């Protein structure tokens, strides 16, 4: 009997020990689950915050810093000098010595081919004939100086080529940004030029808002948004294709005022299939923008390679919008530099910016002296 009692007691003890072990294990497991449930939200939140921070750092890192204006001017000046066909052709003719009538006809043809324009060509021819006779010289250096002097006179360095970005004050005393309206025929690089101008302004530490008022061309707003994203510039647009362009322009100016930016630049449609409707629309946009802030600049974008077609377009836009400046794109120096003289004489409006390439920073302020020197180098 005692042996049986001992056996029973041992079995009970083992059972109790086993039960205790099971409860202990289950308790630890429950504690672990509870700990995970309590801490996992915080861990998840922290990981999420770190991911958001990394995303923000990544977005900032992707913003581009546009090239400074002095740097781009030096680069574009060198590019123009390498392709100064107009000046080189004229100089080679003028340095022949005693010029024959055939030589003068060749000079005239060169100027016309370079899109200087008939009236400007006649004037320049008269001045060159007179000066070379008065000085009685065929020295290439002297002839070059005469040519430089006359070309510079015709490009007119006295014209004001600075963008008017003076901030204003509304009737209630609140500040409003300088507003810029950009016009031109589709295909001249108008929307791209606005993006490049935004980069110029950002490089000068100005804050900018862009308005995508070319609502008739769906790709225009997307294109402008891409330019804005690259340099951190907000783009105001409509999600409705064919929306009222004047309404988008108004919203852009209003947004610029609310966010206290320096400049608001508005893109516009440029289809000439119906000139009357287009010009009416541009006039409306300008009037609507002026209700919030006066339009400081109206810039016309012209493709320099289109020659006299560009002049016809320029006249149409000038009649309606009151142009303040010209932006010449694709002024690559391939014997088309004369359009600078032609467009200024025709419209009495200065060329303010020129573009000589497809790169994002291939746009710079127009400097008459640099332009003429580059042509003759």
URBELWO-V318905 format. One record per backbone hydrogen bond with DSSP energy under -0.5 kcal/mol. CO is the residue of the C=O (numbers start at 1). NH is the residue of the N-H. If there is no record, write none. Layout:
CO,NH / CO,NH
This chain:
1,5 / 2,6 / 3,7 / 4,8 / 5,9 / 6,10 / 7,11 / 8,12 / 9,13 / 10,14 / 11,15 / 12,16 / 13,17 / 14,18 / 15,19 / 16,20 / 17,21 / 18,22 / 19,23 / 20,24 / 21,25 / 22,26 / 23,27 / 24,28 / 25,29 / 26,30 / 27,31 / 28,32 / 29,33 / 30,34 / 31,35 / 32,36 / 33,37 / 34,38 / 35,39 / 36,40 / 37,41 / 39,43 / 40,44 / 41,45 / 42,46 / 43,47 / 44,48 / 45,49 / 46,50 / 47,51 / 48,52 / 49,53 / 50,54 / 51,55 / 52,56 / 53,57 / 54,58 / 55,59 / 56,60 / 57,61 / 58,62 / 59,63 / 60,63 / 64,66 / 68,72 / 69,73 / 70,74 / 71,75 / 72,76 / 73,77 / 74,78 / 75,79 / 76,80 / 77,81 / 78,82 / 80,83 / 81,84 / 83,85 / 84,88 / 85,89 / 86,90 / 87,91 / 88,92 / 89,93 / 90,94 / 91,95 / 93,96 / 94,97 / 96,98 / 97,99 / 100,104 / 101,105 / 102,106 / 103,107 / 104,108 / 105,109 / 106,110 / 107,111 / 108,112 / 109,113 / 110,114 / 111,116 / 112,115 / 114,338 / 117,121 / 118,122 / 119,123 / 120,124 / 121,125 / 122,126 / 123,127 / 124,128 / 125,129 / 126,130 / 127,131 / 128,132 / 129,133 / 130,134 / 131,135 / 132,136 / 132,137 / 139,143 / 140,144 / 141,145 / 142,146 / 143,147 / 144,148 / 145,149 / 146,150 / 147,151 / 148,152 / 149,153 / 150,154 / 151,155 / 152,156 / 156,159 / 159,161 / 163,165 / 168,176 / 170,173 / 174,170 / 176,168 / 178,264 / 179,296 / 179,297 / 180,266 / 181,183 / 181,299 / 183,301 / 185,188 / 189,193 / 190,194 / 191,195 / 192,196 / 193,197 / 194,198 / 195,199 / 196,200 / 197,201 / 198,202 / 199,203 / 200,204 / 201,204 / 201,206 / 202,205 / 207,262 / 207,263 / 208,234 / 209,265 / 210,212 / 210,236 / 211,213 / 211,267 / 213,215 / 214,217 / 215,242 / 216,218 / 217,220 / 217,221 / 218,222 / 219,223 / 220,224 / 221,225 / 222,226 / 223,227 / 224,228 / 225,229 / 226,230 / 227,231 / 228,231 / 228,232 / 228,233 / 229,232 / 230,64 / 234,210 / 235,237 / 236,212 / 239,241 / 240,243 / 244,248 / 245,249 / 246,250 / 247,251 / 248,252 / 249,253 / 250,254 / 251,255 / 252,256 / 253,257 / 254,258 / 255,259 / 256,261 / 257,260 / 262,178 / 263,209 / 264,180 / 265,211 / 266,182 / 267,213 / 270,186 / 272,275 / 274,278 / 275,279 / 276,280 / 277,281 / 278,282 / 279,283 / 280,284 / 281,285 / 282,286 / 283,287 / 284,288 / 285,289 / 286,290 / 287,291 / 288,291 / 288,292 / 289,292 / 289,293 / 294,179 / 294,296 / 297,181 / 298,324 / 298,325 / 299,183 / 299,301 / 300,302 / 300,327 / 302,304 / 302,329 / 303,306 / 304,307 / 306,309 / 307,310 / 307,311 / 308,312 / 309,313 / 310,314 / 311,315 / 312,316 / 313,317 / 314,318 / 315,319 / 316,320 / 317,320 / 317,321 / 318,322 / 325,300 / 326,328 / 326,352 / 326,353 / 327,302 / 327,329 / 328,355 / 329,304 / 330,332 / 333,85 / 333,335 / 336,339 / 337,340 / 338,341 / 338,342 / 339,343 / 340,344 / 341,345 / 342,346 / 343,347 / 344,348 / 350,326 / 350,352 / 352,366 / 353,328 / 354,364 / 355,331 / 359,362 / 361,363 / 362,356 / 362,357 / 364,354 / 365,367 / 366,368 / 367,371 / 368,372 / 369,373 / 370,374 / 371,375 / 372,376 / 373,377
